[in-house]
Amino acid sequence: MVVTRRVTVWTFCCAAAVGSLCSVASARDIRVQGQAEVQVRPDHVVLQLGVETWNRELPEAREENDRNVASVREAARILGIAGDDIAVDFAHVEIQRSQQLRTVVDHYTVQRTVVLTLRDVDKFEDTLMSALDAGANYIHNIDFRTSELRKYADQARALALQAAYEKAQDLASVGGFSVSERPSDVFSAETKLQTWYEVGGGNARRSRGQPSVMQNISVSYADSTGQSGQNWSIPNSGVGYLAVQATLDLEFEIEEPGE
């Protein structure tokens, strides 16, 4: 598990450094934003695959679809995926009509979605290739997950709180005052999970499931004039890791010496 911490600071004060400290002190509180990221290895992956067949006759299109779905299920079983981890959607049928004569049916399209939950992540590539070779012809979504998301989310929030408090202490020490150990107000708290894996391809159907893509994160601060300051680009999570991220926007009460 890899842990990173970062802090974004929001100060609302005067332009001059001395004036800034006075303004913060007179406001009786200081507002900071703490961010933390916990990177963990996924322990299972969910593959959402599509099986689609076409035929001028509906029975033939359905029979071929049934055969391909059965082949995908058998390929998954051979790789050790339990029956409870294999799910098949009901058939979706589309009627494609002739462009020249709309009353004439050109062909039928039968679609099914097969969802495989793989508990051994190391078998991911073999499972995907075997399913495609067996008859799956669309990759709707690939979702890497962790079964301990709550634990890592709690860790990320605790680290974000610690990062925010340390930054508030650093700012307070410059002004010659101290801050409360506990935040006096919470403006927002956000936790999210991001993955590096992206589902793509020119013919990939995404209508039934969007990929979860690891994006660059941009953080910023407000300068002494209250305008948006410099932005930093934080690199993507390492390949193979899930990034559990927490952001806390907090306010700490300023304590004068002797209080």
Beta strands, then each sheet from edge to edge (+ up, - down):
strand 1: 2-9
strand 2: 29-40
strand 3: 44-55
strand 4: 86-88
strand 5: 92-97
strand 6: 105-118
strand 7: 138-145
strand 8: 178-179
strand 9: 185-195
strand 10: 217-222
strand 11: 228-234
strand 12: 242-255
sheet 1: 1+ 2- 12+ 8-
sheet 2: 1+ 2- 12+ 9-
sheet 3: 4+ 6- 3+ 7-
sheet 4: 4+ 6- 5+
sheet 5: 10+ 11-
end
